[in-house]
Amino acid sequence: MAEAKKAKMAQGVVVSAAMNQTAVVKVERRVQHKLYGKVMTRSTKFHAHDADNQCAVGDKVRIAQSTPYSKTKTWVLVDVVEKAQ
């Protein structure tokens, strides 16, 4: 009997909320350079489904990977961790 896979989770900052039911979330991660060992900050932008349009630019949010909503939107908003000032 196969177990259900757990969805990948990420936390980031909303950089755009102009689209209807969609928020663009920038997720930053820290990685070490393979040769030199310097710790660098890398970022990725994800389109997340925001059904209630509750996100605003600058909000810190938690997102989870899901089945595709559209060509680019494969993440869904879980909750707003911190509202923007």
N, C-alpha and C positions, 0 to 999 in steps of 0.2 A: 504494500500500500504506500503510495507516494504522498509525502507531506507537501502542503502548500508552501510555495516560496514566500519569504518575507520581502516586502517591498523595500527598495533602497530609499533611504531618507537623506535629506540634505537641509542645511540651514543657510540662508543668505539674505541679501538686502534687495528690495524691490527697486529697480532702476527705471521701469516704465509701467504705467497702468492705463495707458491711453486706449488700448483695445478693449472691446466689450468682452467680458468674462475671461480675460487673459491678463496675466501679469508677467513681466520679464524679470526674472530673479537672477542676481549675480551671486554665484557661490565661489568663495575663495578657499584655497587649500594651500598648505605649506609643504613644499617638497624639497628634498636635498639633491643638489647637483651630483650626478653620478661620478664625475671625475674630480671636481674640486671640493665637494662637500659643503659648499655654501648653501644656506637655506634660503629658498626663493618663494615668493608668493605667486601662485598661478590662479587664474580665475576663469570661470565658464559661465555663460548666460544660458538659462533655461526658460522656455515658455511654459507657464503653469496655468492650469485651469482654475479660475476663480469664479465659481458659480454665482456668488452674491455680490460681486464687485466690491469687496470689503477692503481691498488693499489700496494703499496710497504710496507714492514715491517716498522712499526712505524707511519704510516699515521693515522690521526684521521678521522674517517668516520661516516656517518649516514646510517643506514640500516632500512629496513621496512619488516614486515612479509608479506609473499606472499603464493601463492599456491606452493606445493612442486615441486622442480626441480629434486630431487633425494631422497634417503632414509634419508639422514641427512641434506640436503640443503633446508631450507624453508624460508630463508631470502634473500633479494635482496639489492644490493648496490644502495643507492639513490644519494649520492654525497660525494666527498672528502672535508672535512671541512678544514683540515690543512695537508700539505705535511710534511714528515719527513725531518729532517735536513741532 
